[in-house]
Amino acid sequence: SGAVLYAAPLLSSPIEGVQRAALRLLLALCSGDCAAQVAGVGAAPTLLGLLSSAAPAESRSIALRLISELLSSAQGARALLAAGAAETLCVALIHASGVAKGWGGGDAARGKEEARLTIDCLCSVNSTDPAAVQRAVRNTSAMPSIVALTGTDDERARSSAMMLLSSLAPQNAGEVVASGGIAMLCET
C-alpha cells in the first residue's frame, strides 16, 4: 500500500497525536499483508525506540502490537533483529513486568498485556536467532522477568515464558536458579 510510504516517516513526529495516528494506520495495514513493506521502509529502529519507557503508554502498546505483526514476516523479523530487537524487547519486558506488579505507577492491566505481547515477541525472535536472545537476556538481566512470567495467571504468557525459558535454560542454568526459577517452576 502506498500509505505505508507516507505513514512510516510520521512515526518520528514530535507530536504524539500524529505519531499515534501513524502507528494505528500502520498496524491496520500490517494486519493485512504490508508487514514486509513497513519493514522495507526502515521503520524497525523507530518502532523499537517507541518501546522505551519514556514513550507514552498508548504509543508503546501500539508499537508493540505492530512489532508483533512485523515479526510474522521474514523481512520484518530480519529488519527488527538488525535494529537490535532482542535487547530492546528484553528491556521492554523488564519494564512491563514492573508495571504489571504495580511498581513505578502505570496501569497494571496494561503492564500485564504488554508483558504477554513482549514475551511472545521474544519467542518469535528466539525462533529466528536464539543466540541474539540469549545474549540480550544476559546483557539486560531479563531472566528474573522471564521466570516471574512462569507464575502468571495468563496461560498464554506462562506458556511463552516456559518455552523461552526452556530454550535459554541449558546455557543459563545458573541464572535460572539465581532468579528463583526452580521454585517458580515447581509451583506451576
Phi and psi restraints in degrees (value plus and minus 20) as a CYANA .aco file:
   2 GLY   PHI     -86.6   -46.6
   2 GLY   PSI     -41.8    -1.8
   3 ALA   PHI     -81.9   -41.9
   3 ALA   PSI     -50.7   -10.7
   4 VAL   PHI     -79.5   -39.5
   4 VAL   PSI     -61.2   -21.2
   5 LEU   PHI     -82.6   -42.6
   5 LEU   PSI     -51.1   -11.1
   6 TYR   PHI    -109.6   -69.6
   6 TYR   PSI     -53.6   -13.6
   7 ALA   PHI     -99.9   -59.9
   7 ALA   PSI     -56.7   -16.7
   8 ALA   PHI     -76.8   -36.8
   8 ALA   PSI     -64.6   -24.6
   9 PRO   PHI     -83.4   -43.4
   9 PRO   PSI     -43.5    -3.5
  10 LEU   PHI     -91.6   -51.6
  10 LEU   PSI     -31.7     8.3
  11 LEU   PHI     -82.9   -42.9
  11 LEU   PSI     -44.9    -4.9
  12 SER   PHI    -111.3   -71.3
  12 SER   PSI     -15.5    24.5
  13 SER   PHI     -81.7   -41.7
  13 SER   PSI     118.7   158.7
  14 PRO   PHI     -95.0   -55.0
  14 PRO   PSI     -29.5    10.5
  15 ILE   PHI    -112.3   -72.3
  15 ILE   PSI      94.1   134.1
  16 GLU   PHI     -75.3   -35.3
  16 GLU   PSI     -61.5   -21.5
  17 GLY   PHI     -83.0   -43.0
  17 GLY   PSI     -59.8   -19.8
  18 VAL   PHI     -87.5   -47.5
  18 VAL   PSI     -64.0   -24.0
  19 GLN   PHI     -80.7   -40.7
  19 GLN   PSI     -66.1   -26.1
  20 ARG   PHI     -84.7   -44.7
  20 ARG   PSI     -60.0   -20.0
  21 ALA   PHI     -83.7   -43.7
  21 ALA   PSI     -60.5   -20.5
  22 ALA   PHI     -85.1   -45.1
  22 ALA   PSI     -60.9   -20.9
  23 LEU   PHI     -80.9   -40.9
  23 LEU   PSI     -66.3   -26.3
  24 ARG   PHI     -83.0   -43.0
  24 ARG   PSI     -62.2   -22.2
  25 LEU   PHI     -83.7   -43.7
  25 LEU   PSI     -66.1   -26.1
  26 LEU   PHI     -85.3   -45.3
  26 LEU   PSI     -56.7   -16.7
  27 LEU   PHI     -83.5   -43.5
  27 LEU   PSI     -63.2   -23.2
  28 ALA   PHI     -83.3   -43.3
  28 ALA   PSI     -60.8   -20.8
  29 LEU   PHI     -88.9   -48.9
  29 LEU   PSI     -57.9   -17.9
  30 CYS   PHI     -90.8   -50.8
  30 CYS   PSI     -43.3    -3.3
  31 SER   PHI     -83.9   -43.9
  31 SER   PSI     -39.2     0.8
  32 GLY   PHI    -108.7   -68.7
  32 GLY   PSI    -135.8   -95.8
  33 ASP   PHI    -149.9  -109.9
  33 ASP   PSI       7.8    47.8
  34 CYS   PHI    -119.6   -79.6
  34 CYS   PSI     -10.7    29.3
  35 ALA   PHI     -78.0   -38.0
  35 ALA   PSI     -64.0   -24.0
  36 ALA   PHI     -83.6   -43.6
  36 ALA   PSI     -56.2   -16.2
  37 GLN   PHI     -88.5   -48.5
  37 GLN   PSI     -60.7   -20.7
  38 VAL   PHI     -82.2   -42.2
  38 VAL   PSI     -62.1   -22.1
  39 ALA   PHI     -85.5   -45.5
  39 ALA   PSI     -57.5   -17.5
  40 GLY   PHI     -86.5   -46.5
  40 GLY   PSI     -44.1    -4.1
  41 VAL   PHI    -110.0   -70.0
  41 VAL   PSI     -12.2    27.8
  42 GLY   PHI      60.4   100.4
  42 GLY   PSI       9.4    49.4
  43 ALA   PHI    -100.6   -60.6
  43 ALA   PSI     -34.3     5.7
  44 ALA   PHI     -76.8   -36.8
  44 ALA   PSI     -70.2   -30.2
  45 PRO   PHI     -80.2   -40.2
  45 PRO   PSI     -59.6   -19.6
  46 THR   PHI     -86.2   -46.2
  46 THR   PSI     -62.5   -22.5
  47 LEU   PHI     -81.0   -41.0
  47 LEU   PSI     -64.0   -24.0
  48 LEU   PHI     -84.7   -44.7
  48 LEU   PSI     -54.9   -14.9
  49 GLY   PHI     -84.0   -44.0
  49 GLY   PSI     -50.2   -10.2
  50 LEU   PHI     -93.2   -53.2
  50 LEU   PSI     -29.5    10.5
  51 LEU   PHI    -102.2   -62.2
  51 LEU   PSI     -24.8    15.2
  52 SER   PHI     -83.6   -43.6
  52 SER   PSI     131.8   171.8
  53 SER   PHI     -87.0   -47.0
  53 SER   PSI     -34.1     5.9
  54 ALA   PHI     -99.5   -59.5
  54 ALA   PSI     -38.5     1.5
  55 ALA   PHI     -92.3   -52.3
  55 ALA   PSI     130.1   170.1
  56 PRO   PHI     -77.7   -37.7
  56 PRO   PSI     124.0   164.0
  57 ALA   PHI     -76.0   -36.0
  57 ALA   PSI     -62.1   -22.1
  58 GLU   PHI     -85.7   -45.7
  58 GLU   PSI     -60.8   -20.8
  59 SER   PHI     -83.9   -43.9
  59 SER   PSI     -61.0   -21.0
  60 ARG   PHI     -79.6   -39.6
  60 ARG   PSI     -65.8   -25.8
  61 SER   PHI     -83.2   -43.2
  61 SER   PSI     -64.3   -24.3
  62 ILE   PHI     -87.6   -47.6
  62 ILE   PSI     -62.2   -22.2
  63 ALA   PHI     -80.4   -40.4
  63 ALA   PSI     -59.5   -19.5
  64 LEU   PHI     -84.8   -44.8
  64 LEU   PSI     -61.5   -21.5
  65 ARG   PHI     -85.6   -45.6
  65 ARG   PSI     -57.5   -17.5
  66 LEU   PHI     -87.4   -47.4
  66 LEU   PSI     -60.2   -20.2
  67 ILE   PHI     -81.5   -41.5
  67 ILE   PSI     -61.3   -21.3
  68 SER   PHI     -78.9   -38.9
  68 SER   PSI     -63.2   -23.2
  69 GLU   PHI     -84.2   -44.2
  69 GLU   PSI     -62.4   -22.4
  70 LEU   PHI     -84.1   -44.1
  70 LEU   PSI     -53.2   -13.2
  71 LEU   PHI     -87.2   -47.2
  71 LEU   PSI     -36.6     3.4
  72 SER   PHI     -98.9   -58.9
  72 SER   PSI     -29.8    10.2
  73 SER   PHI    -125.7   -85.7
  73 SER   PSI     115.6   155.6
  74 ALA   PHI     -78.6   -38.6
  74 ALA   PSI     -63.6   -23.6
  75 GLN   PHI     -86.1   -46.1
  75 GLN   PSI     -59.1   -19.1
  76 GLY   PHI     -84.7   -44.7
  76 GLY   PSI     -63.2   -23.2
  77 ALA   PHI     -82.0   -42.0
  77 ALA   PSI     -63.7   -23.7
  78 ARG   PHI     -82.6   -42.6
  78 ARG   PSI     -63.6   -23.6
  79 ALA   PHI     -83.7   -43.7
  79 ALA   PSI     -62.7   -22.7
  80 LEU   PHI     -86.8   -46.8
  80 LEU   PSI     -61.6   -21.6
  81 LEU   PHI     -82.0   -42.0
  81 LEU   PSI     -63.9   -23.9
  82 ALA   PHI     -83.2   -43.2
  82 ALA   PSI     -48.5    -8.5
  83 ALA   PHI    -107.1   -67.1
  83 ALA   PSI     -19.1    20.9
  84 GLY   PHI      71.9   111.9
  84 GLY   PSI      13.1    53.1
  85 ALA   PHI     -78.9   -38.9
  85 ALA   PSI     -57.7   -17.7
  86 ALA   PHI     -79.5   -39.5
  86 ALA   PSI     -71.9   -31.9
  87 GLU   PHI     -87.8   -47.8
  87 GLU   PSI     -61.1   -21.1
  88 THR   PHI     -81.8   -41.8
  88 THR   PSI     -62.0   -22.0
  89 LEU   PHI     -87.1   -47.1
  89 LEU   PSI     -56.1   -16.1
  90 CYS   PHI     -83.5   -43.5
  90 CYS   PSI     -63.8   -23.8
  91 VAL   PHI     -84.2   -44.2
  91 VAL   PSI     -61.1   -21.1
  92 ALA   PHI     -83.1   -43.1
  92 ALA   PSI     -57.2   -17.2
  93 LEU   PHI     -84.8   -44.8
  93 LEU   PSI     -63.2   -23.2
  94 ILE   PHI     -80.4   -40.4
  94 ILE   PSI     -65.4   -25.4
  95 HIS   PHI     -83.5   -43.5
  95 HIS   PSI     -69.1   -29.1
  96 ALA   PHI     -82.6   -42.6
  96 ALA   PSI     -58.3   -18.3
  97 SER   PHI     -83.6   -43.6
  97 SER   PSI     -60.1   -20.1
  98 GLY   PHI     -84.3   -44.3
  98 GLY   PSI     -63.9   -23.9
  99 VAL   PHI     -83.4   -43.4
  99 VAL   PSI     -61.3   -21.3
 100 ALA   PHI     -80.9   -40.9
 100 ALA   PSI     -50.3   -10.3
 101 LYS   PHI    -107.1   -67.1
 101 LYS   PSI     -21.7    18.3
 102 GLY   PHI      67.9   107.9
 102 GLY   PSI      -8.8    31.2
 103 TRP   PHI    -105.2   -65.2
 103 TRP   PSI     116.0   156.0
 104 GLY   PHI      52.2    92.2
 104 GLY   PSI      -0.5    39.5
 105 GLY   PHI      56.2    96.2
 105 GLY   PSI    -191.1  -151.1
 106 GLY   PHI      72.8   112.8
 106 GLY   PSI     149.7   189.7
 107 ASP   PHI    -106.1   -66.1
 107 ASP   PSI      94.0   134.0
 108 ALA   PHI     -80.2   -40.2
 108 ALA   PSI     -58.6   -18.6
 109 ALA   PHI     -84.7   -44.7
 109 ALA   PSI     -60.4   -20.4
 110 ARG   PHI     -86.3   -46.3
 110 ARG   PSI     -58.0   -18.0
 111 GLY   PHI     -81.7   -41.7
 111 GLY   PSI     -61.4   -21.4
 112 LYS   PHI     -84.3   -44.3
 112 LYS   PSI     -62.8   -22.8
 113 GLU   PHI     -83.9   -43.9
 113 GLU   PSI     -63.8   -23.8
 114 GLU   PHI     -85.2   -45.2
 114 GLU   PSI     -58.1   -18.1
 115 ALA   PHI     -82.9   -42.9
 115 ALA   PSI     -61.5   -21.5
 116 ARG   PHI     -84.6   -44.6
 116 ARG   PSI     -66.6   -26.6
 117 LEU   PHI     -82.8   -42.8
 117 LEU   PSI     -60.0   -20.0
 118 THR   PHI     -87.6   -47.6
 118 THR   PSI     -62.6   -22.6
 119 ILE   PHI     -86.3   -46.3
 119 ILE   PSI     -55.5   -15.5
 120 ASP   PHI     -82.8   -42.8
 120 ASP   PSI     -63.5   -23.5
 121 CYS   PHI     -83.4   -43.4
 121 CYS   PSI     -61.3   -21.3
 122 LEU   PHI     -82.3   -42.3
 122 LEU   PSI     -57.7   -17.7
 123 CYS   PHI     -83.8   -43.8
 123 CYS   PSI     -60.5   -20.5
 124 SER   PHI     -83.1   -43.1
 124 SER   PSI     -65.3   -25.3
 125 VAL   PHI     -84.1   -44.1
 125 VAL   PSI     -58.8   -18.8
 126 ASN   PHI     -82.7   -42.7
 126 ASN   PSI     -55.3   -15.3
 127 SER   PHI     -89.7   -49.7
 127 SER   PSI     -43.8    -3.8
 128 THR   PHI    -110.3   -70.3
 128 THR   PSI     -63.9   -23.9
 129 ASP   PHI    -164.9  -124.9
 129 ASP   PSI      60.6   100.6
 130 PRO   PHI     -81.5   -41.5
 130 PRO   PSI     -51.5   -11.5
 131 ALA   PHI     -85.0   -45.0
 131 ALA   PSI     -57.6   -17.6
 132 ALA   PHI     -85.4   -45.4
 132 ALA   PSI     -60.7   -20.7
 133 VAL   PHI     -88.9   -48.9
 133 VAL   PSI     -61.6   -21.6
 134 GLN   PHI     -79.0   -39.0
 134 GLN   PSI     -66.8   -26.8
 135 ARG   PHI     -82.2   -42.2
 135 ARG   PSI     -63.3   -23.3
 136 ALA   PHI     -84.2   -44.2
 136 ALA   PSI     -62.6   -22.6
 137 VAL   PHI     -81.6   -41.6
 137 VAL   PSI     -62.2   -22.2
 138 ARG   PHI     -87.9   -47.9
 138 ARG   PSI     -67.1   -27.1
 139 ASN   PHI     -85.7   -45.7
 139 ASN   PSI     -51.1   -11.1
 140 THR   PHI    -121.1   -81.1
 140 THR   PSI     -23.4    16.6
 141 SER   PHI      37.1    77.1
 141 SER   PSI      24.8    64.8
 142 ALA   PHI    -105.1   -65.1
 142 ALA   PSI     -26.8    13.2
 143 MET   PHI     -75.2   -35.2
 143 MET   PSI     -63.7   -23.7
 144 PRO   PHI     -79.3   -39.3
 144 PRO   PSI     -55.3   -15.3
 145 SER   PHI     -89.2   -49.2
 145 SER   PSI     -58.3   -18.3
 146 ILE   PHI     -86.4   -46.4
 146 ILE   PSI     -65.7   -25.7
 147 VAL   PHI     -81.7   -41.7
 147 VAL   PSI     -61.8   -21.8
 148 ALA   PHI     -81.0   -41.0
 148 ALA   PSI     -54.5   -14.5
 149 LEU   PHI     -88.7   -48.7
 149 LEU   PSI     -37.1     2.9
 150 THR   PHI     -90.5   -50.5
 150 THR   PSI     -33.2     6.8
 151 GLY   PHI    -125.8   -85.8
 151 GLY   PSI     -12.6    27.4
 152 THR   PHI     -95.0   -55.0
 152 THR   PSI     138.9   178.9
 153 ASP   PHI    -104.2   -64.2
 153 ASP   PSI     -26.3    13.7
 154 ASP   PHI    -102.4   -62.4
 154 ASP   PSI      87.8   127.8
 155 GLU   PHI     -77.6   -37.6
 155 GLU   PSI     -61.7   -21.7
 156 ARG   PHI     -85.6   -45.6
 156 ARG   PSI     -64.2   -24.2
 157 ALA   PHI     -84.5   -44.5
 157 ALA   PSI     -62.0   -22.0
 158 ARG   PHI     -81.9   -41.9
 158 ARG   PSI     -64.3   -24.3
 159 SER   PHI     -83.1   -43.1
 159 SER   PSI     -64.5   -24.5
 160 SER   PHI     -84.1   -44.1
 160 SER   PSI     -61.8   -21.8
 161 ALA   PHI     -83.1   -43.1
 161 ALA   PSI     -62.0   -22.0
 162 MET   PHI     -86.2   -46.2
 162 MET   PSI     -59.2   -19.2
 163 MET   PHI     -83.6   -43.6
 163 MET   PSI     -65.4   -25.4
 164 LEU   PHI     -85.8   -45.8
 164 LEU   PSI     -62.1   -22.1
 165 LEU   PHI     -81.5   -41.5
 165 LEU   PSI     -60.5   -20.5
 166 SER   PHI     -85.6   -45.6
 166 SER   PSI     -51.0   -11.0
 167 SER   PHI     -93.7   -53.7
 167 SER   PSI     -55.5   -15.5
 168 LEU   PHI    -107.1   -67.1
 168 LEU   PSI     -47.4    -7.4
 169 ALA   PHI     -77.1   -37.1
 169 ALA   PSI     -62.2   -22.2
 170 PRO   PHI     -78.8   -38.8
 170 PRO   PSI     -53.6   -13.6
 171 GLN   PHI    -111.2   -71.2
 171 GLN   PSI     -39.3     0.7
 172 ASN   PHI    -145.6  -105.6
 172 ASN   PSI      14.2    54.2
 173 ALA   PHI     -76.5   -36.5
 173 ALA   PSI     -60.5   -20.5
 174 GLY   PHI     -82.5   -42.5
 174 GLY   PSI     -59.2   -19.2
 175 GLU   PHI     -88.3   -48.3
 175 GLU   PSI     -56.8   -16.8
 176 VAL   PHI     -83.5   -43.5
 176 VAL   PSI     -65.7   -25.7
 177 VAL   PHI     -83.9   -43.9
 177 VAL   PSI     -66.5   -26.5
 178 ALA   PHI     -84.5   -44.5
 178 ALA   PSI     -46.5    -6.5
 179 SER   PHI    -106.6   -66.6
 179 SER   PSI     -15.8    24.2
 180 GLY   PHI      59.9    99.9
 180 GLY   PSI      -0.7    39.3
 181 GLY   PHI     -84.3   -44.3
 181 GLY   PSI     -56.7   -16.7
 182 ILE   PHI     -84.9   -44.9
 182 ILE   PSI     -67.1   -27.1
 183 ALA   PHI     -83.8   -43.8
 183 ALA   PSI     -60.9   -20.9
 184 MET   PHI     -83.9   -43.9
 184 MET   PSI     -62.2   -22.2
 185 LEU   PHI     -87.9   -47.9
 185 LEU   PSI     -54.1   -14.1
 186 CYS   PHI     -87.0   -47.0
 186 CYS   PSI     -54.0   -14.0
 187 GLU   PHI     -91.6   -51.6
 187 GLU   PSI     -50.0   -10.0
